[in-house]
Amino acid sequence: MAALVIAEHDGVLLKAATLNTVTAAAACGEVHVLVVGFNVEAAAKAASQVAGVAKVMLADGAALADQLAENVAAQVLAISSNYSHILFPATANGKNVAPRVAAKLDVAQISDITKVISPDTFERPIYAGNAIATVQSADATKVITVRTTGFDAAASAGGSATVENAAGVADSGKSSFVSREVTKSARPELTAAKIIVSGGRALDSAEKFQEVMAPLADKLNAGLGASRAAVDAGYAPNDLQVGQTGKIVAPQLYIAAGISGAIQHLAGMKDSKVIVAINKDPEAPIFSVADYGLEADLFTAVPELVNAT
């Protein structure tokens, strides 16, 4: 029984979510990793060095250069018969490809798993994380997305897997790459940051959001996040949203300022190791999950934190 992990990478380095997915796959069987792209030999080499990986499949071709979901799904399907489990990180890319693969294989996708009980039984959160469902699958091929915060990252060094070439699929012709806008920031990316500082609707404006929250994030070398309410109000861009409909994070330290603690936000950050809440409302739900709570005006407390650190 072998499990195939679909790697996410930038052409050279593996993204952190892949390492968490490898850990989940190791509980399902022998771990193979599929690296898809064009001129991505460096990424395949990086995958071969991940601890616990037995084999790396390299699918290199011009049709895979932009990793369009239709073409990546076709590539996965081309080798799917060799695997009992196909695992994707539960990221935007993974969620784009996995349903296509599951539909073509006529199996039920198992989404957002946080624990592997046995090769056919998994745990996944439901009702915004307020309940945990245990799911058992009898499908011959199990298509799974992995909530990366539920698994430790596999070591990126120490492995010695072989790299084999897989024939790249032809372009499906169903979609074409137009353009890509990449947000660049000197701060850590949210899903990889060890410290995250998030602001909510209480900040009142985009200018205040940057004026108050950015200095604290910079001082702590932290990722900068926001609640859905702050994003919807236009205080912060969409890529900063933390929550059930945003990014799921589990940093070592999560500081929530002016965030009431709506259920969809809590679903995205309550697995953080230490949670600090700053809110002037003593009844705010965020305090129910916080390890440390400060009942104070964020416009006073956050600048004081910046000056004290």
Helices and strands as residue ranges (DSSP letters): E 2-6, H 16-26, E 30-37, H 41-48, E 53-60, G 62-64, H 69-79, G 80-82, E 85-89, H 92-105, E 110-113, E 115-118, E 121-126, E 131-136, E 142-146, G 148-150, E 162-166, G 190-192, E 195-199, G 201-203, H 206-219, E 223-226, H 228-232, G 238-240, E 253-257, H 263-269, E 274-278, G 285-288, E 292-294, H 298-308
